[in-house]
Amino acid sequence: MADGPVIQKACERALKQGTRLVDLIQMVKEFRQTDTTTPVVLMGYLNPIERIGYENFADQAASVGVDGVLIVDMPPEEAEEIGPLLKSRNLAAIFLVAPTTSHQRAATICAHGEGYLYYVSLKGVTGAATLNADDVAEHLAPLRGNDRFAAMCGFRHP
């Protein structure tokens, strides 16, 4: 994927420490002991989830109070197996939309997503460029007109 140096270094540190997905789930459990209202979304790659099993992951995530899951390398069309497992456990399946995503593709993604839509505001590697707010606003305008997206994100359009 397009992880920049900050994310790459964080992953390297986590791997050096032997951190696993089950450790992260335990961290969420501990966090929920003192904070039950802050939304928690797990964002990562499919491999660790496949390793522990979709159903096992969904059960564990739901049991500790995770609110949503963003699997960055899983498009909605490939979420046929895990999507229903997440939904049945009240875990929002969150998907990515990029500046290069067509309007038709964005509508498909919105139709499958829940919770919110993650808009990748930069083309290229994360952290590699400065953000152009006008460009982002231009790309978001058509999404705001999508009823599903508007409902997920709380937008009201005329």
VMD Tcl script that builds the backbone (N, CA, C; Angstrom):
set m [mol new atoms 474]
animate dup $m
set s [atomselect $m all]
$s set {name element resname resid chain x y z} {
  {N N MET 1 A 0.850 -1.181 0.000}
  {CA C MET 1 A 0.000 0.000 0.000}
  {C C MET 1 A 0.889 1.235 0.000}
  {N N ALA 2 A 0.315 2.357 0.340}
  {CA C ALA 2 A 1.039 3.616 0.235}
  {C C ALA 2 A 1.355 4.203 1.609}
  {N N ASP 3 A 1.823 3.374 2.502}
  {CA C ASP 3 A 2.174 3.857 3.831}
  {C C ASP 3 A 3.425 4.715 3.768}
  {N N GLY 4 A 3.363 5.867 4.402}
  {CA C GLY 4 A 4.509 6.752 4.466}
  {C C GLY 4 A 5.461 6.327 5.566}
  {N N PRO 5 A 6.531 7.097 5.760}
  {CA C PRO 5 A 7.575 6.721 6.722}
  {C C PRO 5 A 7.097 6.622 8.171}
  {N N VAL 6 A 6.167 7.455 8.578}
  {CA C VAL 6 A 5.691 7.418 9.967}
  {C C VAL 6 A 4.976 6.105 10.245}
  {N N ILE 7 A 4.078 5.714 9.336}
  {CA C ILE 7 A 3.341 4.468 9.519}
  {C C ILE 7 A 4.283 3.277 9.395}
  {N N GLN 8 A 5.200 3.334 8.446}
  {CA C GLN 8 A 6.172 2.248 8.286}
  {C C GLN 8 A 6.999 2.056 9.565}
  {N N LYS 9 A 7.458 3.153 10.153}
  {CA C LYS 9 A 8.256 3.048 11.380}
  {C C LYS 9 A 7.427 2.522 12.545}
  {N N ALA 10 A 6.184 2.944 12.623}
  {CA C ALA 10 A 5.298 2.442 13.680}
  {C C ALA 10 A 5.104 0.938 13.534}
  {N N CYS 11 A 4.927 0.483 12.309}
  {CA C CYS 11 A 4.776 -0.962 12.062}
  {C C CYS 11 A 6.047 -1.714 12.428}
  {N N GLU 12 A 7.179 -1.149 12.072}
  {CA C GLU 12 A 8.460 -1.783 12.413}
  {C C GLU 12 A 8.630 -1.903 13.924}
  {N N ARG 13 A 8.288 -0.836 14.658}
  {CA C ARG 13 A 8.393 -0.877 16.127}
  {C C ARG 13 A 7.463 -1.935 16.709}
  {N N ALA 14 A 6.242 -1.987 16.196}
  {CA C ALA 14 A 5.277 -2.968 16.689}
  {C C ALA 14 A 5.771 -4.389 16.421}
  {N N LEU 15 A 6.316 -4.622 15.232}
  {CA C LEU 15 A 6.834 -5.956 14.899}
  {C C LEU 15 A 8.022 -6.320 15.785}
  {N N LYS 16 A 8.905 -5.358 16.028}
  {CA C LYS 16 A 10.067 -5.612 16.899}
  {C C LYS 16 A 9.632 -6.004 18.308}
  {N N GLN 17 A 8.539 -5.404 18.765}
  {CA C GLN 17 A 8.030 -5.694 20.107}
  {C C GLN 17 A 7.175 -6.961 20.136}
  {N N GLY 18 A 6.920 -7.531 18.958}
  {CA C GLY 18 A 6.110 -8.743 18.895}
  {C C GLY 18 A 4.621 -8.490 19.055}
  {N N THR 19 A 4.184 -7.273 18.806}
  {CA C THR 19 A 2.772 -6.927 18.954}
  {C C THR 19 A 1.944 -7.652 17.907}
  {N N ARG 20 A 0.853 -8.245 18.367}
  {CA C ARG 20 A -0.054 -8.981 17.492}
  {C C ARG 20 A -1.447 -8.376 17.575}
  {N N LEU 21 A -2.299 -8.778 16.663}
  {CA C LEU 21 A -3.675 -8.277 16.653}
  {C C LEU 21 A -4.381 -8.591 17.967}
  {N N VAL 22 A -4.127 -9.751 18.528}
  {CA C VAL 22 A -4.768 -10.102 19.807}
  {C C VAL 22 A -4.307 -9.168 20.923}
  {N N ASP 23 A -3.076 -8.658 20.825}
  {CA C ASP 23 A -2.591 -7.682 21.806}
  {C C ASP 23 A -3.348 -6.368 21.671}
  {N N LEU 24 A -3.612 -5.970 20.439}
  {CA C LEU 24 A -4.363 -4.745 20.202}
  {C C LEU 24 A -5.788 -4.878 20.735}
  {N N ILE 25 A -6.379 -6.025 20.522}
  {CA C ILE 25 A -7.727 -6.262 21.045}
  {C C ILE 25 A -7.722 -6.170 22.573}
  {N N GLN 26 A -6.686 -6.676 23.197}
  {CA C GLN 26 A -6.554 -6.572 24.651}
  {C C GLN 26 A -6.417 -5.105 25.077}
  {N N MET 27 A -5.698 -4.312 24.291}
  {CA C MET 27 A -5.559 -2.878 24.593}
  {C C MET 27 A -6.912 -2.181 24.545}
  {N N VAL 28 A -7.732 -2.546 23.570}
  {CA C VAL 28 A -9.071 -1.961 23.474}
  {C C VAL 28 A -9.886 -2.360 24.700}
  {N N LYS 29 A -9.783 -3.609 25.115}
  {CA C LYS 29 A -10.500 -4.072 26.304}
  {C C LYS 29 A -10.112 -3.247 27.528}
  {N N GLU 30 A -8.823 -3.008 27.693}
  {CA C GLU 30 A -8.346 -2.205 28.830}
  {C C GLU 30 A -8.820 -0.761 28.707}
  {N N PHE 31 A -8.787 -0.208 27.502}
  {CA C PHE 31 A -9.246 1.158 27.266}
  {C C PHE 31 A -10.724 1.294 27.625}
  {N N ARG 32 A -11.520 0.304 27.259}
  {CA C ARG 32 A -12.959 0.341 27.518}
  {C C ARG 32 A -13.296 0.283 29.006}
  {N N GLN 33 A -12.360 -0.116 29.829}
  {CA C GLN 33 A -12.616 -0.129 31.278}
  {C C GLN 33 A -12.746 1.287 31.833}
  {N N THR 34 A -12.133 2.262 31.155}
  {CA C THR 34 A -12.200 3.644 31.632}
  {C C THR 34 A -12.923 4.576 30.664}
  {N N ASP 35 A -13.171 4.126 29.438}
  {CA C ASP 35 A -13.829 4.978 28.442}
  {C C ASP 35 A -14.741 4.117 27.577}
  {N N THR 36 A -16.036 4.296 27.778}
  {CA C THR 36 A -17.002 3.495 27.025}
  {C C THR 36 A -17.673 4.287 25.906}
  {N N THR 37 A -17.312 5.558 25.761}
  {CA C THR 37 A -18.011 6.388 24.785}
  {C C THR 37 A -17.182 6.772 23.560}
  {N N THR 38 A -15.888 6.841 23.678}
  {CA C THR 38 A -15.053 7.206 22.532}
  {C C THR 38 A -15.093 6.087 21.497}
  {N N PRO 39 A -15.472 6.413 20.256}
  {CA C PRO 39 A -15.503 5.367 19.229}
  {C C PRO 39 A -14.105 4.792 18.973}
  {N N VAL 40 A -14.043 3.493 18.778}
  {CA C VAL 40 A -12.784 2.808 18.482}
  {C C VAL 40 A -12.930 2.093 17.143}
  {N N VAL 41 A -12.048 2.451 16.212}
  {CA C VAL 41 A -12.018 1.815 14.902}
  {C C VAL 41 A -10.641 1.198 14.718}
  {N N LEU 42 A -10.618 -0.079 14.378}
  {CA C LEU 42 A -9.364 -0.750 14.083}
  {C C LEU 42 A -9.089 -0.602 12.591}
  {N N MET 43 A -7.894 -0.144 12.265}
  {CA C MET 43 A -7.507 0.063 10.873}
  {C C MET 43 A -6.242 -0.729 10.609}
  {N N GLY 44 A -6.268 -1.563 9.589}
  {CA C GLY 44 A -5.091 -2.348 9.275}
  {C C GLY 44 A -5.303 -3.187 8.039}
  {N N TYR 45 A -4.456 -4.184 7.903}
  {CA C TYR 45 A -4.475 -5.056 6.730}
  {C C TYR 45 A -5.181 -6.373 7.040}
  {N N LEU 46 A -5.555 -7.056 5.988}
  {CA C LEU 46 A -6.338 -8.277 6.106}
  {C C LEU 46 A -5.562 -9.451 6.708}
  {N N ASN 47 A -4.267 -9.558 6.422}
  {CA C ASN 47 A -3.484 -10.724 6.862}
  {C C ASN 47 A -3.668 -11.109 8.325}
  {N N PRO 48 A -3.513 -10.171 9.263}
  {CA C PRO 48 A -3.668 -10.570 10.677}
  {C C PRO 48 A -5.075 -11.072 11.000}
  {N N ILE 49 A -6.071 -10.513 10.327}
  {CA C ILE 49 A -7.449 -10.945 10.557}
  {C C ILE 49 A -7.645 -12.351 10.007}
  {N N GLU 50 A -7.125 -12.594 8.814}
  {CA C GLU 50 A -7.219 -13.943 8.247}
  {C C GLU 50 A -6.511 -14.957 9.128}
  {N N ARG 51 A -5.414 -14.531 9.709}
  {CA C ARG 51 A -4.616 -15.449 10.539}
  {C C ARG 51 A -5.395 -15.950 11.756}
  {N N ILE 52 A -6.148 -15.047 12.404}
  {CA C ILE 52 A -6.909 -15.495 13.576}
  {C C ILE 52 A -8.317 -15.967 13.202}
  {N N GLY 53 A -8.701 -15.726 11.952}
  {CA C GLY 53 A -10.018 -16.165 11.480}
  {C C GLY 53 A -11.038 -15.046 11.546}
  {N N TYR 54 A -11.821 -14.914 10.490}
  {CA C TYR 54 A -12.802 -13.834 10.414}
  {C C TYR 54 A -13.779 -13.852 11.584}
  {N N GLU 55 A -14.348 -15.012 11.849}
  {CA C GLU 55 A -15.353 -15.087 12.910}
  {C C GLU 55 A -14.731 -14.837 14.281}
  {N N ASN 56 A -13.573 -15.412 14.517}
  {CA C ASN 56 A -12.864 -15.199 15.776}
  {C C ASN 56 A -12.548 -13.715 15.960}
  {N N PHE 57 A -12.053 -13.087 14.893}
  {CA C PHE 57 A -11.743 -11.657 14.963}
  {C C PHE 57 A -13.000 -10.850 15.281}
  {N N ALA 58 A -14.077 -11.093 14.536}
  {CA C ALA 58 A -15.308 -10.335 14.737}
  {C C ALA 58 A -15.842 -10.525 16.156}
  {N N ASP 59 A -15.803 -11.750 16.660}
  {CA C ASP 59 A -16.250 -12.020 18.028}
  {C C ASP 59 A -15.407 -11.260 19.048}
  {N N GLN 60 A -14.092 -11.347 18.900}
  {CA C GLN 60 A -13.199 -10.679 19.852}
  {C C GLN 60 A -13.357 -9.158 19.799}
  {N N ALA 61 A -13.390 -8.612 18.577}
  {CA C ALA 61 A -13.515 -7.159 18.435}
  {C C ALA 61 A -14.812 -6.664 19.058}
  {N N ALA 62 A -15.900 -7.358 18.783}
  {CA C ALA 62 A -17.193 -6.955 19.342}
  {C C ALA 62 A -17.207 -7.089 20.859}
  {N N SER 63 A -16.607 -8.156 21.365}
  {CA C SER 63 A -16.665 -8.401 22.817}
  {C C SER 63 A -15.913 -7.354 23.631}
  {N N VAL 64 A -14.924 -6.687 23.034}
  {CA C VAL 64 A -14.158 -5.684 23.786}
  {C C VAL 64 A -14.632 -4.262 23.525}
  {N N GLY 65 A -15.600 -4.089 22.604}
  {CA C GLY 65 A -16.155 -2.762 22.387}
  {C C GLY 65 A -15.615 -2.002 21.188}
  {N N VAL 66 A -15.057 -2.707 20.211}
  {CA C VAL 66 A -14.660 -2.045 18.971}
  {C C VAL 66 A -15.929 -1.613 18.252}
  {N N ASP 67 A -15.888 -0.443 17.626}
  {CA C ASP 67 A -17.056 0.077 16.927}
  {C C ASP 67 A -17.017 -0.156 15.417}
  {N N GLY 68 A -15.826 -0.171 14.847}
  {CA C GLY 68 A -15.727 -0.332 13.405}
  {C C GLY 68 A -14.384 -0.892 12.996}
  {N N VAL 69 A -14.328 -1.342 11.741}
  {CA C VAL 69 A -13.123 -1.950 11.204}
  {C C VAL 69 A -12.887 -1.413 9.797}
  {N N LEU 70 A -11.674 -0.943 9.565}
  {CA C LEU 70 A -11.274 -0.493 8.238}
  {C C LEU 70 A -10.115 -1.377 7.794}
  {N N ILE 71 A -10.389 -2.258 6.857}
  {CA C ILE 71 A -9.361 -3.155 6.326}
  {C C ILE 71 A -8.902 -2.527 5.021}
  {N N VAL 72 A -7.733 -1.888 5.046}
  {CA C VAL 72 A -7.318 -1.038 3.937}
  {C C VAL 72 A -7.089 -1.777 2.630}
  {N N ASP 73 A -6.799 -3.061 2.678}
  {CA C ASP 73 A -6.560 -3.805 1.441}
  {C C ASP 73 A -7.736 -4.716 1.076}
  {N N MET 74 A -8.928 -4.364 1.558}
  {CA C MET 74 A -10.113 -5.148 1.214}
  {C C MET 74 A -11.194 -4.234 0.631}
  {N N PRO 75 A -11.396 -4.317 -0.693}
  {CA C PRO 75 A -12.502 -3.558 -1.288}
  {C C PRO 75 A -13.833 -4.214 -0.933}
  {N N PRO 76 A -14.925 -3.472 -1.027}
  {CA C PRO 76 A -16.219 -4.016 -0.629}
  {C C PRO 76 A -16.590 -5.317 -1.329}
  {N N GLU 77 A -16.203 -5.456 -2.593}
  {CA C GLU 77 A -16.555 -6.668 -3.334}
  {C C GLU 77 A -15.888 -7.913 -2.768}
  {N N GLU 78 A -14.823 -7.739 -2.037}
  {CA C GLU 78 A -14.127 -8.887 -1.448}
  {C C GLU 78 A -14.475 -9.096 0.019}
  {N N ALA 79 A -15.437 -8.334 0.506}
  {CA C ALA 79 A -15.833 -8.432 1.914}
  {C C ALA 79 A -17.066 -9.303 2.100}
  {N N GLU 80 A -17.346 -10.158 1.118}
  {CA C GLU 80 A -18.563 -10.970 1.172}
  {C C GLU 80 A -18.619 -11.867 2.406}
  {N N GLU 81 A -17.459 -12.357 2.838}
  {CA C GLU 81 A -17.440 -13.262 3.984}
  {C C GLU 81 A -17.373 -12.497 5.306}
  {N N ILE 82 A -16.476 -11.534 5.394}
  {CA C ILE 82 A -16.298 -10.844 6.676}
  {C C ILE 82 A -17.360 -9.768 6.902}
  {N N GLY 83 A -17.860 -9.160 5.832}
  {CA C GLY 83 A -18.853 -8.090 5.971}
  {C C GLY 83 A -20.060 -8.478 6.814}
  {N N PRO 84 A -20.731 -9.585 6.489}
  {CA C PRO 84 A -21.885 -10.003 7.298}
  {C C PRO 84 A -21.510 -10.342 8.747}
  {N N LEU 85 A -20.305 -10.880 8.950}
  {CA C LEU 85 A -19.868 -11.180 10.321}
  {C C LEU 85 A -19.726 -9.890 11.131}
  {N N LEU 86 A -19.150 -8.871 10.505}
  {CA C LEU 86 A -19.003 -7.593 11.194}
  {C C LEU 86 A -20.374 -6.993 11.494}
  {N N LYS 87 A -21.227 -6.971 10.481}
  {CA C LYS 87 A -22.563 -6.379 10.632}
  {C C LYS 87 A -23.364 -7.070 11.725}
  {N N SER 88 A -23.297 -8.403 11.774}
  {CA C SER 88 A -24.073 -9.144 12.773}
  {C C SER 88 A -23.599 -8.868 14.197}
  {N N ARG 89 A -22.422 -8.312 14.314}
  {CA C ARG 89 A -21.869 -7.983 15.636}
  {C C ARG 89 A -21.811 -6.478 15.881}
  {N N ASN 90 A -22.564 -5.737 15.077}
  {CA C ASN 90 A -22.635 -4.271 15.183}
  {C C ASN 90 A -21.271 -3.593 15.035}
  {N N LEU 91 A -20.430 -4.148 14.180}
  {CA C LEU 91 A -19.142 -3.536 13.858}
  {C C LEU 91 A -19.272 -2.901 12.474}
  {N N ALA 92 A -19.026 -1.603 12.384}
  {CA C ALA 92 A -19.136 -0.907 11.103}
  {C C ALA 92 A -17.996 -1.316 10.182}
  {N N ALA 93 A -18.344 -1.661 8.956}
  {CA C ALA 93 A -17.348 -1.939 7.918}
  {C C ALA 93 A -17.078 -0.619 7.200}
  {N N ILE 94 A -15.861 -0.131 7.319}
  {CA C ILE 94 A -15.493 1.179 6.786}
  {C C ILE 94 A -14.574 0.964 5.584}
  {N N PHE 95 A -14.824 1.711 4.521}
  {CA C PHE 95 A -14.042 1.557 3.302}
  {C C PHE 95 A -13.402 2.881 2.893}
  {N N LEU 96 A -12.427 2.760 2.017}
  {CA C LEU 96 A -11.660 3.906 1.535}
  {C C LEU 96 A -12.181 4.427 0.200}
  {N N VAL 97 A -12.126 5.735 0.043}
  {CA C VAL 97 A -12.354 6.390 -1.240}
  {C C VAL 97 A -11.183 7.333 -1.450}
  {N N ALA 98 A -10.631 7.322 -2.663}
  {CA C ALA 98 A -9.457 8.142 -2.981}
  {C C ALA 98 A -9.822 9.244 -3.962}
  {N N PRO 99 A -8.938 10.230 -4.127}
  {CA C PRO 99 A -9.200 11.290 -5.107}
  {C C PRO 99 A -9.363 10.750 -6.533}
  {N N THR 100 A -8.806 9.594 -6.802}
  {CA C THR 100 A -8.890 9.001 -8.140}
  {C C THR 100 A -10.100 8.079 -8.310}
  {N N THR 101 A -10.898 7.907 -7.263}
  {CA C THR 101 A -12.079 7.037 -7.328}
  {C C THR 101 A -13.161 7.692 -8.178}
  {N N SER 102 A -13.680 6.942 -9.143}
  {CA C SER 102 A -14.755 7.478 -9.982}
  {C C SER 102 A -16.026 7.654 -9.145}
  {N N HIS 103 A -16.944 8.483 -9.658}
  {CA C HIS 103 A -18.207 8.708 -8.947}
  {C C HIS 103 A -19.008 7.408 -8.846}
  {N N GLN 104 A -18.982 6.614 -9.900}
  {CA C GLN 104 A -19.708 5.339 -9.891}
  {C C GLN 104 A -19.113 4.401 -8.845}
  {N N ARG 105 A -17.800 4.322 -8.806}
  {CA C ARG 105 A -17.123 3.451 -7.833}
  {C C ARG 105 A -17.400 3.941 -6.413}
  {N N ALA 106 A -17.359 5.243 -6.206}
  {CA C ALA 106 A -17.627 5.814 -4.877}
  {C C ALA 106 A -19.039 5.460 -4.418}
  {N N ALA 107 A -19.999 5.472 -5.353}
  {CA C ALA 107 A -21.379 5.097 -5.000}
  {C C ALA 107 A -21.438 3.645 -4.557}
  {N N THR 108 A -20.697 2.777 -5.233}
  {CA C THR 108 A -20.642 1.359 -4.843}
  {C C THR 108 A -20.046 1.218 -3.447}
  {N N ILE 109 A -18.975 1.934 -3.196}
  {CA C ILE 109 A -18.318 1.868 -1.890}
  {C C ILE 109 A -19.254 2.386 -0.803}
  {N N CYS 110 A -19.931 3.489 -1.085}
  {CA C CYS 110 A -20.878 4.040 -0.106}
  {C C CYS 110 A -21.997 3.048 0.204}
  {N N ALA 111 A -22.427 2.306 -0.805}
  {CA C ALA 111 A -23.512 1.349 -0.608}
  {C C ALA 111 A -23.114 0.215 0.332}
  {N N HIS 112 A -21.840 -0.092 0.405}
  {CA C HIS 112 A -21.368 -1.189 1.250}
  {C C HIS 112 A -20.876 -0.733 2.623}
  {N N GLY 113 A -20.515 0.530 2.744}
  {CA C GLY 113 A -19.899 1.011 3.978}
  {C C GLY 113 A -20.896 1.348 5.060}
  {N N GLU 114 A -20.362 1.430 6.262}
  {CA C GLU 114 A -21.153 1.833 7.430}
  {C C GLU 114 A -20.277 2.710 8.301}
  {N N GLY 115 A -20.886 3.411 9.215}
  {CA C GLY 115 A -20.127 4.226 10.157}
  {C C GLY 115 A -19.679 5.530 9.533}
  {N N TYR 116 A -18.667 5.448 8.713}
  {CA C TYR 116 A -18.206 6.600 7.958}
  {C C TYR 116 A -17.410 6.114 6.760}
  {N N LEU 117 A -17.104 7.035 5.875}
  {CA C LEU 117 A -16.302 6.751 4.704}
  {C C LEU 117 A -14.950 7.404 4.925}
  {N N TYR 118 A -13.877 6.659 4.716}
  {CA C TYR 118 A -12.528 7.190 4.900}
  {C C TYR 118 A -12.065 7.762 3.574}
  {N N TYR 119 A -11.963 9.083 3.502}
  {CA C TYR 119 A -11.522 9.730 2.278}
  {C C TYR 119 A -10.013 9.939 2.342}
  {N N VAL 120 A -9.308 9.300 1.425}
  {CA C VAL 120 A -7.854 9.450 1.323}
  {C C VAL 120 A -7.622 10.771 0.611}
  {N N SER 121 A -7.176 11.775 1.332}
  {CA C SER 121 A -7.130 13.121 0.764}
  {C C SER 121 A -5.924 13.394 -0.120}
  {N N LEU 122 A -4.935 12.519 -0.108}
  {CA C LEU 122 A -3.731 12.720 -0.910}
  {C C LEU 122 A -3.502 11.572 -1.864}
  {N N LYS 123 A -3.000 11.886 -3.036}
  {CA C LYS 123 A -2.546 10.851 -3.958}
  {C C LYS 123 A -1.116 10.508 -3.575}
  {N N GLY 124 A -0.769 9.233 -3.636}
  {CA C GLY 124 A 0.613 8.839 -3.353}
  {C C GLY 124 A 0.802 8.352 -1.938}
  {N N VAL 125 A 2.033 8.441 -1.475}
  {CA C VAL 125 A 2.430 7.933 -0.171}
  {C C VAL 125 A 1.925 8.842 0.946}
  {N N THR 126 A 1.398 8.242 2.002}
  {CA C THR 126 A 0.909 8.997 3.148}
  {C C THR 126 A 2.006 9.905 3.696}
  {N N GLY 127 A 1.667 11.175 3.881}
  {CA C GLY 127 A 2.613 12.121 4.453}
  {C C GLY 127 A 3.628 12.673 3.471}
  {N N ALA 128 A 3.501 12.342 2.175}
  {CA C ALA 128 A 4.517 12.752 1.206}
  {C C ALA 128 A 4.257 14.122 0.596}
  {N N ALA 129 A 3.092 14.694 0.790}
  {CA C ALA 129 A 2.785 15.971 0.164}
  {C C ALA 129 A 1.921 16.810 1.108}
  {N N THR 130 A 1.775 18.061 0.754}
  {CA C THR 130 A 0.897 18.915 1.543}
  {C C THR 130 A -0.518 18.789 1.012}
  {N N LEU 131 A -1.444 19.009 1.870}
  {CA C LEU 131 A -2.853 18.868 1.545}
  {C C LEU 131 A -3.371 20.124 0.863}
  {N N ASN 132 A -4.072 19.955 -0.226}
  {CA C ASN 132 A -4.730 21.055 -0.922}
  {C C ASN 132 A -6.213 20.986 -0.559}
  {N N ALA 133 A -6.632 21.832 0.363}
  {CA C ALA 133 A -8.002 21.801 0.877}
  {C C ALA 133 A -9.031 22.052 -0.218}
  {N N ASP 134 A -8.720 22.928 -1.181}
  {CA C ASP 134 A -9.662 23.196 -2.270}
  {C C ASP 134 A -9.865 21.958 -3.128}
  {N N ASP 135 A -8.787 21.228 -3.374}
  {CA C ASP 135 A -8.864 20.000 -4.163}
  {C C ASP 135 A -9.717 18.956 -3.444}
  {N N VAL 136 A -9.524 18.832 -2.140}
  {CA C VAL 136 A -10.317 17.883 -1.347}
  {C C VAL 136 A -11.792 18.270 -1.399}
  {N N ALA 137 A -12.089 19.549 -1.208}
  {CA C ALA 137 A -13.481 20.013 -1.240}
  {C C ALA 137 A -14.129 19.709 -2.588}
  {N N GLU 138 A -13.365 19.889 -3.666}
  {CA C GLU 138 A -13.888 19.607 -5.010}
  {C C GLU 138 A -14.235 18.129 -5.171}
  {N N HIS 139 A -13.392 17.250 -4.630}
  {CA C HIS 139 A -13.639 15.814 -4.741}
  {C C HIS 139 A -14.764 15.346 -3.801}
  {N N LEU 140 A -14.931 16.026 -2.682}
  {CA C LEU 140 A -15.975 15.635 -1.733}
  {C C LEU 140 A -17.371 16.069 -2.162}
  {N N ALA 141 A -17.462 17.124 -2.949}
  {CA C ALA 141 A -18.767 17.667 -3.330}
  {C C ALA 141 A -19.702 16.605 -3.915}
  {N N PRO 142 A -19.271 15.804 -4.901}
  {CA C PRO 142 A -20.188 14.782 -5.424}
  {C C PRO 142 A -20.548 13.715 -4.387}
  {N N LEU 143 A -19.624 13.406 -3.498}
  {CA C LEU 143 A -19.914 12.410 -2.464}
  {C C LEU 143 A -20.992 12.915 -1.518}
  {N N ARG 144 A -20.957 14.187 -1.228}
  {CA C ARG 144 A -21.954 14.755 -0.328}
  {C C ARG 144 A -23.361 14.657 -0.898}
  {N N GLY 145 A -23.464 14.546 -2.207}
  {CA C GLY 145 A -24.762 14.396 -2.853}
  {C C GLY 145 A -25.265 12.964 -2.856}
  {N N ASN 146 A -24.426 12.018 -2.451}
  {CA C ASN 146 A -24.821 10.614 -2.374}
  {C C ASN 146 A -25.576 10.405 -1.065}
  {N N ASP 147 A -26.826 9.964 -1.149}
  {CA C ASP 147 A -27.667 9.833 0.050}
  {C C ASP 147 A -27.051 8.931 1.109}
  {N N ARG 148 A -26.468 7.816 0.683}
  {CA C ARG 148 A -25.872 6.863 1.636}
  {C C ARG 148 A -24.681 7.503 2.343}
  {N N PHE 149 A -23.824 8.165 1.578}
  {CA C PHE 149 A -22.661 8.838 2.144}
  {C C PHE 149 A -23.116 9.950 3.089}
  {N N ALA 150 A -24.085 10.730 2.637}
  {CA C ALA 150 A -24.591 11.833 3.465}
  {C C ALA 150 A -25.130 11.317 4.790}
  {N N ALA 151 A -25.845 10.205 4.748}
  {CA C ALA 151 A -26.391 9.627 5.978}
  {C C ALA 151 A -25.286 9.131 6.891}
  {N N MET 152 A -24.271 8.468 6.307}
  {CA C MET 152 A -23.159 7.949 7.126}
  {C C MET 152 A -22.413 9.081 7.804}
  {N N CYS 153 A -22.231 10.188 7.077}
  {CA C CYS 153 A -21.368 11.259 7.571}
  {C C CYS 153 A -22.143 12.412 8.189}
  {N N GLY 154 A -23.456 12.309 8.212}
  {CA C GLY 154 A -24.265 13.350 8.847}
  {C C GLY 154 A -24.426 14.609 8.003}
  {N N PHE 155 A -24.177 14.517 6.702}
  {CA C PHE 155 A -24.340 15.681 5.834}
  {C C PHE 155 A -25.807 15.831 5.476}
  {N N ARG 156 A -26.201 17.063 5.326}
  {CA C ARG 156 A -27.537 17.352 4.818}
  {C C ARG 156 A -27.354 18.148 3.535}
  {N N HIS 157 A -27.976 17.654 2.503}
  {CA C HIS 157 A -27.879 18.406 1.260}
  {C C HIS 157 A -29.248 18.960 0.899}
  {N N PRO 158 A -29.254 20.074 0.180}
  {CA C PRO 158 A -30.519 20.775 -0.117}
  {C C PRO 158 A -31.524 19.921 -0.842}
}
mol reanalyze $m
mol bondsrecalc $m
mol representation Tube
mol addrep $m
